[in-house]
Amino acid sequence: MSDVSVTQVRIATSSILFLSFQDGFSIALKKLAQHYNNEPGPWLDEIEAEVFNDIKSIVPEGLDITVEVSALKAALATASVFFGEFREALASKAIAARPLSRI
C-alpha cells in the first residue's frame, strides 16, 4: 500500500464529492431555468455570485499556500466554465433538448 497523506485523501474526497454533486446541481439549475422560461437573468447571476463567493471563502487547511492558491484558481476557473456553458446552452435554447443531468 502506498504512503498517502491526509491532505491527498481530502483532495481526492473533495474531487469525488464534487463530481457526484455536479449532476444534481445541473438538474437543479435546469429545473430553475425552466421556471424562468429558460432565460438567463438575475436568478442565475445571484447563484453564480454565491458559488464564486463560497469558493473564495474556503480556507483549505494543511496545504502549502502555493497549492492553496492554485486549487482556488482552478476551482474558480471550473465554476466559470460550468456557468459559461450553462448560459451558452440557455442562450442557444439547447438546454431544453438536453437530458437533465447534462448541461
Residue pairs with C-beta under 8 A, 6 or more apart in sequence:
6 62
7 62
7 63
10 62
11 71
22 82
23 101
23 102
26 86
26 100
26 101
26 102
26 103
27 100
27 101
29 44
29 47
29 86
29 103
30 95
30 98
30 100
30 103
31 100
32 43
32 47
33 39
33 40
33 44
33 86
33 90
33 95
34 96
36 43
36 44
38 90
38 93
38 95
38 96
39 90
40 87
40 90
40 91
44 83
44 86
44 87
44 90
48 79
48 83
51 79
51 83
52 76
52 79
55 72
55 75
55 76
55 79
56 72
56 76
58 72
58 75
60 68
60 71
60 72
63 71
82 103
85 103
86 95
86 103
89 95
89 98
89 103
95 103
